[in-house]
Amino acid sequence: MLATSEDQMRILIEDYLQSLRGKSERTRMAYRNVLLQLSKWLLQLPNNREQASWDQLSQALLQAYFDALQAQQYSLSYRQQVKTVLRSFANWRGEQLGLRSRHPLQGITVEDTAQNDDTEETPRKLEAEQRSILKTLIDQAGDLRGAAIFALAYWAGCRVNDISWLRVDDCFIGPKIGSLQVGYQTGKTREIDLMNEARRPLFAYLHRVGLDPDNPYLFRSNRSPRLSEAGIHYWFRQLKNQASAQDYALIEQVSFHDLRHDFAHRARQAGWSLDEIAYYLGYSMPKHSALARYAAVNRHSIKQKLSQVKG
């Protein structure tokens, strides 16, 4: 295949989409987005700023691309969709050029490598500038739902599934007090008190959306009653995309899960014990451990220390 500029790559994509006459317009749009995203990635490779070549789609390069998608926490279903689209495109391009070479996707597997909640990776601490950029993006977005989601991870250390599965009935939020019961989806529920920085966005969001007797979940999407974990990760990527090029370079590798890790670091800096952090974040504890026996005491001590956590 000949080297192509970005415009030429777009033309090639449109030619491919024309071949998908049996697909709906919505499906063709999804395929277009997948291929444009790959094109952008190819053009950002070293020595590839001005032009790229579709014949670069070797097995090694595509594996690197899927690894990059995984590192950015794209969902398993999305990565599987990408593989389907690329297989279709590669077959089309091969037929167009009369090539019968080995399929570039051969040997590439897309697996669910999500972390088990109780075996999370080494906690990551954000830099002060990264925190400032993210909080500024939240303020500028003016999105009540997004602000509440961000606050629960950044100011309360909630897991993405804690947030996705959070029900209205598990929120005890008022103008001055706030607590949650989280862990519904895993069956490992815990009650946590909220600092003002987490309570205020949640109270504002609840006040705006009101109650829906037919939907128990707090965070909803246009497609389903519950905003999925993948939906939250997608929202976070879109939030980061609003940053300037200079700021984006600083936060590009920050994942939504890193917000939870950073909360743990800031709680430790505020004087929390490791046991208090473990209880608040919901790490598994042996049934007969001292921490399990004195969990109520730890919750009380934590409530007194919430205001000491800085952002």
C-alpha positions in Angstrom: 0.0 0.0 0.0 1.2 3.5 -0.8 1.9 6.1 1.9 -1.0 8.4 2.4 -1.6 11.8 3.9 -4.3 12.3 6.5 -6.7 13.5 3.8 -6.0 10.5 1.6 -6.6 8.2 4.6 -10.0 9.8 5.1 -10.8 9.3 1.4 -9.8 5.6 1.7 -12.0 5.2 4.8 -15.0 6.8 2.9 -14.5 4.4 0.0 -14.5 1.5 2.4 -17.7 2.8 4.1 -19.4 2.9 0.7 -18.9 -0.8 0.4 -20.9 -1.3 3.6 -24.3 -0.7 1.9 -26.0 -3.4 3.9 -25.0 -1.6 7.2 -27.2 1.0 8.9 -26.0 4.6 8.9 -25.4 4.4 12.7 -23.1 1.3 12.2 -21.2 3.1 9.4 -20.7 6.1 11.7 -19.3 3.8 14.4 -16.9 2.1 11.8 -15.8 5.5 10.6 -15.0 6.7 14.1 -12.9 3.5 14.8 -10.9 4.0 11.6 -10.4 7.7 12.1 -9.1 7.0 15.7 -6.6 4.5 14.3 -5.6 7.0 11.6 -4.9 9.6 14.2 -2.8 7.2 16.2 -0.8 6.2 13.2 -0.1 9.8 12.3 1.2 10.5 15.8 3.8 7.7 15.6 7.5 8.8 15.4 8.5 9.9 11.9 4.9 9.7 10.8 3.7 13.3 11.4 3.1 14.2 7.8 2.1 10.9 6.3 1.1 7.3 7.2 0.6 4.1 5.4 -2.1 1.5 5.9 0.5 -1.2 5.1 1.9 -0.4 8.5 -0.9 -2.4 10.0 1.3 -5.3 10.9 0.5 -7.7 13.7 3.1 -6.0 15.9 1.8 -2.5 15.2 -1.8 -3.5 15.8 -0.9 -5.3 19.0 0.7 -2.0 20.2 -2.5 -0.2 19.3 -4.7 -2.6 21.2 -2.3 -2.3 24.2 -2.7 1.5 24.0 -6.5 1.2 24.0 -6.3 -1.0 27.0 -3.9 1.4 28.8 -6.4 4.1 28.2 -9.1 1.9 29.8 -11.3 1.4 26.8 -13.8 -1.3 27.6 -13.5 -4.9 26.5 -16.6 -4.5 24.2 -15.2 -1.5 22.5 -11.8 -3.2 21.9 -13.7 -6.2 20.4 -15.6 -3.8 18.2 -12.3 -2.3 17.0 -11.0 -5.7 16.1 -14.2 -6.5 14.1 -13.9 -3.2 12.2 -10.2 -3.6 11.4 -10.7 -7.2 10.3 -13.5 -6.0 7.9 -11.4 -3.1 6.6 -8.3 -5.3 6.2 -10.3 -7.8 4.2 -11.7 -5.1 2.0 -8.3 -3.5 1.4 -6.7 -6.8 0.6 -9.4 -7.6 -2.0 -9.0 -4.1 -3.5 -5.3 -4.6 -4.0 -5.5 -8.3 -4.8 -3.3 -9.2 -1.8 -3.4 -12.5 -0.1 -0.9 -11.8 2.7 -1.3 -13.1 6.2 -4.1 -11.3 8.0 -2.5 -8.6 10.3 -5.0 -9.4 13.1 -4.0 -13.0 13.2 -2.7 -13.9 16.7 -4.1 -10.8 18.4 -6.4 -11.5 21.2 -8.6 -9.0 23.0 -9.1 -10.0 26.7 -10.8 -8.7 29.7 -7.9 -7.7 31.9 -9.9 -5.6 34.4 -8.4 -5.6 37.8 -10.2 -7.5 40.6 -11.4 -5.0 43.2 -9.3 -6.6 45.9 -6.1 -6.9 43.8 -5.7 -3.4 42.5 -2.5 -2.2 40.9 0.1 -0.1 42.7 -1.6 3.2 43.7 -0.7 6.1 41.5 -0.3 9.6 42.9 -1.2 12.6 40.7 0.9 15.6 40.5 -0.5 18.9 41.8 -0.7 20.3 38.2 -2.6 17.2 37.0 -5.1 17.7 39.9 -5.5 21.4 39.0 -6.1 20.7 35.3 -8.8 18.1 36.0 -10.6 20.2 38.6 -10.6 23.1 36.2 -12.0 21.0 33.4 -14.8 19.9 35.7 -15.6 23.5 36.7 -15.6 24.7 33.1 -17.8 21.8 31.9 -20.8 22.9 33.9 -22.0 19.3 33.9 -23.7 18.4 37.2 -23.7 14.7 36.6 -20.0 14.8 35.6 -19.1 16.9 38.6 -20.8 14.4 40.9 -19.1 11.4 39.3 -15.7 13.0 39.5 -16.3 14.0 43.1 -17.1 10.5 44.2 -13.9 9.2 42.8 -11.6 12.1 43.6 -13.0 13.2 47.0 -14.4 9.8 48.2 -12.2 7.2 46.5 -15.1 5.3 45.0 -14.5 2.5 42.5 -16.1 2.9 39.1 -18.5 0.1 39.8 -19.4 1.7 43.1 -20.5 4.8 41.1 -22.1 3.0 38.2 -24.3 0.9 40.4 -25.1 3.5 43.0 -28.8 3.7 43.8 -30.8 6.7 44.9 -32.0 4.8 48.0 -28.4 4.4 49.1 -27.7 8.1 49.1 -28.3 10.1 52.3 -27.5 13.6 51.1 -28.6 16.9 52.6 -27.5 20.5 52.5 -25.0 19.9 55.3 -24.6 16.1 55.8 -23.9 13.3 53.5 -23.3 9.5 53.5 -23.5 6.6 51.0 -23.9 2.9 51.0 -21.7 1.6 48.2 -20.7 -1.8 46.9 -24.2 -2.9 45.9 -23.0 -4.6 42.7 -20.3 -6.7 44.4 -22.4 -7.5 47.5 -19.6 -6.0 49.7 -21.5 -3.0 50.9 -20.0 -0.4 53.2 -21.2 2.9 54.5 -19.1 6.0 54.1 -19.5 9.6 55.2 -18.7 12.3 52.6 -16.7 15.4 53.0 -18.2 18.6 51.7 -16.3 18.5 48.4 -18.0 15.2 47.6 -21.4 16.0 49.1 -22.0 19.4 47.4 -21.8 18.2 43.8 -23.9 15.1 44.6 -26.6 17.3 46.4 -26.7 19.6 43.4 -27.1 16.7 41.0 -29.8 15.1 43.0 -31.7 18.4 43.3 -31.5 18.8 39.5 -32.5 15.3 38.3 -35.1 14.5 41.0 -36.5 11.1 41.6 -37.6 8.6 39.0 -39.9 5.9 40.5 -39.2 3.6 37.6 -35.4 3.8 37.9 -33.5 3.0 41.1 -30.0 4.1 39.8 -28.5 7.5 40.5 -26.5 8.0 37.3 -28.5 7.3 34.2 -27.7 7.2 30.5 -29.8 7.9 27.4 -29.5 4.3 26.4 -30.1 2.4 29.6 -31.4 3.0 33.2 -27.8 2.8 34.5 -24.6 4.6 33.3 -22.2 1.7 32.8 -18.7 1.5 33.9 -17.6 1.8 30.3 -19.8 4.9 30.0 -18.0 6.5 32.9 -14.6 5.8 31.4 -15.8 7.2 28.1 -17.1 10.4 29.9 -13.7 10.8 31.6 -11.8 10.5 28.3 -14.1 13.1 26.7 -13.5 15.4 29.7 -9.7 15.1 29.2 -10.2 15.9 25.5 -11.5 19.3 26.4 -8.0 20.3 27.7 -5.6 22.4 25.7 -2.8 20.5 23.9 -0.3 21.5 26.6 -2.6 20.4 29.5 -3.7 17.2 27.7 -0.1 16.1 27.5 0.1 16.2 31.3 -3.2 14.3 31.9 -3.3 11.9 28.9 -2.2 8.9 30.9 -4.4 9.6 33.9 -7.2 7.1 34.2 -10.5 7.4 36.1 -9.2 4.7 38.5 -6.2 6.9 39.3 -8.6 9.4 41.0 -9.3 6.7 43.6 -5.6 6.0 44.0 -4.8 9.6 44.4 -7.5 10.0 47.2 -5.7 7.2 49.1 -2.4 9.1 48.9 -4.0 12.4 50.0 -5.8 10.6 52.9 -2.5 9.1 54.0 -0.9 12.6 53.9 -3.8 13.9 56.0 -2.8 11.4 58.8 -5.2 8.5 58.1 -4.0 5.1 59.2 -3.7 2.4 56.6 -6.6 0.6 58.3 -8.8 3.7 58.0 -7.9 4.0 54.3 -8.6 0.3 53.8 -12.0 0.5 55.5 -13.1 3.7 53.7 -12.0 2.4 50.2 -13.6 -1.0 50.8 -10.6 -3.3 50.6 -11.4 -6.8 51.7 -10.6 -7.6 55.4 -10.3 -11.0 57.1 -13.6 -11.7 58.9 -12.0 -11.9 62.3 -9.5 -9.1 62.0 -9.3 -6.3 64.5 -10.3 -3.9 61.7 -13.5 -5.8 61.0 -14.3 -5.9 64.7 -13.8 -2.2 65.2 -15.2 -1.0 61.8 -17.8 1.3 63.5 -15.1 3.0 65.5 -13.0 3.5 62.4 -16.0 5.1 60.6 -16.4 7.6 63.4 -12.7 8.4 63.4 -12.7 8.8 59.7 -15.6 11.2 59.8 -13.6 13.5 62.0 -10.6 13.3 59.6 -12.5 13.9 56.3 -12.0 17.6 56.4 -8.2 17.1 56.7 -7.9 15.6 53.2 -6.7 18.2 50.8 -7.0 18.3 47.0 
